[in-house]
């Protein structure tokens, strides 16, 4: 069972009545259920603190400590963290007793990824990002920023220019985060502006490129960012914008990865060049797991006799109350008519194409 903030309490309360073997949740929402008695952890065997470092960055320390009041003293506690700062060590001391420490050392070099660095005027970062997108035209890309404010700035300006982009940062409600990730993964919004904290655990198949709108504060984070592309034997592209004041960061990255940085001039492109629309759009269906819908049901409803070709239906995602399906742009009107006329599993569900 998933217990996340930003989602309605009602469905969670209904599900908790049936119990659960595994609960995955955000600290704030888990604590809320514990305090009102809708969740009991008296039989807890294993407590897992995943992504401990970003949890601390997002201000969840107090909530996690409060959770301690509701868990049995006798339990196994597992803590996972990409970094092991003094703050994470202190958190371990609160939750764990003489833990065994396991460290996994990753390779510093990322060979399948072509890295190119560009010197940029700090006041012209967004214009530089737009120029890179027009020049390279990646099928999908993550644009990394160091702050939520920069994310919103990049999002606003790129959308004004017609780029199919969304933003992912810590201020998003869970339902909005889910929708952003759905549209990014199914390529109806193939450009994603994100902070490092929000993008933790983001794993998208065949990501074409990573653009560092701002240089990461440390080489390890840089490698973590660019490692989202060039996976599973694929080649990747990493484009990094570096202001003069950030030159020490590029030097640290070069030393850390034992590479000679490739520097190029920013491309000169025609800003009137039309931005190609994504091949697919996302349809939202007002029915989900609570209605016992499965991906096969939706695919069958769309592609049955007289329906749209199966090759023009993409990724299908099912949530508790809604479902999302990617379809080729040109067949979207026909897909909507098909659902309105035939329904899904003999039932009518409202559907619309998301802007």
N, C-alpha and C positions, 0 to 999 in steps of 0.2 A: 504494500500500500504506500502511496506517495502522499506526503503531507507538506505542502509548500505554501508559503505566504503568497498573497495576491490572488488566491483561488477561493471560491465560495466555501464556507464552512459546512453548509448543508450536506453536500455529497460526501464529504469526508466523515461527518458524524454518522451518516447512514452506513458507510463502509466499515467504520470502526465497530459497529454493533455486531458484525460477523467475525471480528477478530482478525489477526494477521500474524503470519510467521516472521515476516520481514517488513520493517517500516523504514522508509527512506524519506528524510525530510530536512527542511531548513530549521535552524535552531529556534527562531522566533515562533514559528507555527507549532513545532513539536512542544515547546514550552507552554504555549497557550492551551493545547489539548491536555497536557499534564495538569495544569492548574485548575481546569474546569472539570477534571475527572473523566473525560471522554477517552483518554489513553492511559493505560496502566502498564508500568514496566516492572512490576514485582517479579515476573518470571523471566526477566531479561538474562540471557546467557552471554551475549557478545555486544559490545558497544564499539562502533566504528566512527572515528573522526576523520573524514576525508577532506583533502585540500585544506589542511589546517592553516597554512600561511594566508591564503586569501580570505578565509573565514575571519581571521584576526584583522586583516586590512579592512574588511567590510563592517567591523564593529560588533561582531557577534560574541566577543569574549564573555561578557556578563551573562548573556543568555545561556551559553554553554556551561558556565559554572553553576547557574541555577538548576540546570538539568540534573546535576550531580545529586541534588536533594531527593530525586525521584528514582534513582537507579540502585539496584542491590550493591552492597559492598563487595560481595563475592561475584566476580564476573571477569571476562576477558575483555581488555580494551586495546583496540588497534588504532594507531594514529599514522596518517599518511601526510607527507608534506614534500613539496618540490625543493624547499629550502629548509634549513634547520637553524633559524635565528634564535636569539635569546628569548624572544617572546614565545616562539613555538616550544622551546625547551621548558619554559615556565609552565606552559599549558600542559605539557606532558607530565610535569611534576604534580599538577593538580589532579589529573585523571588516571595516571598510571603508577604502578608500584614496581620498582626495579625492572623496567622493561628491557627486553632484548632489542638492540638497535641493528637494523639491517639497512645497509647503504648500497644503492645501485649506482654505479658510475657509468654515465653515458658517454658516447664518443663525441669529441668536440667538433670534429669536422663533419660537414654535410655535403658529400661529393655530388649527388645528383642535382644539386641546386645551383643555378647560375645566379651569382650575386653581382649587382651593379649599384654603384654609389653615385649620387648626384649632389653637387653643392647647390644650396638653395638659400634664397633670401627669406629670413624668418617670416616676413610679412607677406610672402607670396607662396606659402606652402600649398594652399588649396588649389591655386592656379597650376602649380607644378604637378599635383596629383591628377588633376583633370588632363593635363598634357600627357602624362604617362598612360592614363587610361585610353586616351584617343590614339596614342602611338602604338601601344601593345595590344589593346582590345582583348584582354583575357576573358575567357568564358566564365570565370569565377575568380574572385579575389577577396582577401581580407585586408583591410586598411587599418593598421595599428596606430593608436594614439595613446599618449600618456595620461590624458585626463578626460573626464566626461564632458567638460566644457569644449575641448577641442573636437571631440566626437560630434557634438551637436553642430558645431561650426562647419565641419566638413560635410556632414549630412545635409544641412540646409543649402549650402552653396552647390553641392553636386546635384541635388534634386532639382534646383532651379535651372540647372543646365541640361536636365533630362536624363541623368544617369539613374538606372534602376538600383537604388541603394537603400539599405536600412542600417540602423545603429543598434549596437548591443553594449549596454553598460549597466552599472549597479543600480540605477534608479528605476529600471523597468520592472513593472509588475510581472509575476510569473506567466500570466496568460499572454501578455505582450511579448515576453521573451520567447515563449513557445512558438508564437506566430512568426516572429522574425526568423527563428531557426528553421521552421518549416519552409518558408518562402526562399530562404537561402539554400537549403539542401535540395529543393526541387528545381532550383535555377529560375524561378519566376522573379526573384530579386537577387541576382547573382553577385552583388557587391555588398560587402558588410564592413561597416566601420565599427571598431571595437577597442575597448581597453583590455589590458592584459588580464586583469582580475575577472572580467566578464567572459573572456574567451577561454578560461581554463577548462580543459576537458573537451573543447570543441574539436570534433573529428569529422571532417567532410571529405567524402571520396572524391578523388581527382581534382583537388584544388589547384587551379592553374597558376596563381601568383599570390605573393604577399607583398604589400607595399608598406614600408615603415614611414608613416607621415612624419613621425618624430623618432629620433634614435632612442633605442631602449637605454635605460639607465645603467645596465650592466651587460656584459657579453653573454652570460648564461641566459638571460631573458631574450636577447637577440636570437640566439640559437633556437630557443623554444618557439619563438614567433615563426621564424622562417621554416622550421621543421614541419609546419602544417602543410607545406607543399612538397612535391617531390617524394611522395610516399609510395610504398609497395612497388618499387622498381620504376616509377614514373619520374620524368624529369620535372624540375620546378624552376620558378623564376622568383627572385627576391630583389625588389627595388627599394633602395633606402635613400631618403632625403636627409641631407646632413648640412646644418648651418655651420658657419665658421666656429661658433661657440660650442659646437658639439664634436669638433674634430678629435678631441681626446677620446671620445667614445668609439669612433671608427678605428683609432689606433689600438685601443684595448681589444676590440673585436678581431682585428687582424692578428694580434699576438695570440689571443685565445684560440683562434681557429687555424693558426699557422698558415695564413694566406696573404697574398699580395692583392690588396683591394683594386678592383677595376673601377675607374672613375670615368664618367662620360658627361658631356654637356646635356642639359635638359633639352628634349626634342622641341623643335618649333613646328607647331601644327596649326591647322586652320580651325579656329574656334567655332566656325559655322558648320564644321563637319557633323553630319547627322549621327546621333547616337543610335546604334541598332537596338531595336526593342528585343527583349528576351523572347526566345522561341515559345516559351510556355507561360501560362497564367495559372493562378491558384483559385480553385473553386472551394467555397466553404459550404458544407452541408450541416444543417442543424440537427444532427443525430450522431451518436457515438457509441462508446462501449456500454453505456447505460441502456442503450436501445438494442444491444447485442449485435451491433454492426461490425463486420469484418472487412478487411481490404477486398477479399474476393467477392463479397456482396456488391460493393460499389463498382468494382471493375465489371462484374457481370451485368449490372444495371445499365452501365454506359455503353457496353460493347455488344449487348444482345442483338437479336435480329433487328436490322434496321438502325442500329446504333452507330457510334463512331468507331473507327478502326482502333484495335488494341494498341498498335504502334504509336498512336497519338495520345495515349494516356500514360502519364508518368507516375511519380512517387505518390503513394497514398498513405496518409497519416491519420490514425484514429485516436482521439482523446475521449474523455468521459462524456462530454456533452456535444462535441463538434467533431467533424471529420474534414480533412483537407485533401484535395486531389489536384494534381497538376495535369493540365491538358494543353495540347497545342493551341496557340492563340486563335487560329482560323476555325477550329472546331468548337470553341467555347460556346457560341450561341446554340449550336446543335446539341451539345452536351447538356446545357440547361433545359432545353425543350424536352430532351429525352427523360431527364429526371422528373420534370413536371408531369409528363404524360404517363410514364411507366412506374415511377417511384423506385424504391429500393426494398426488396423482399416484400413487395405488395403493399408497402406503406408509403405515404407521401411525406417528404421532408423538404422544407424550404432550402433553396440553394441560391448562391449568388457568386459572381466573380469579384474577387477582391481587387481594389484599385492598386 
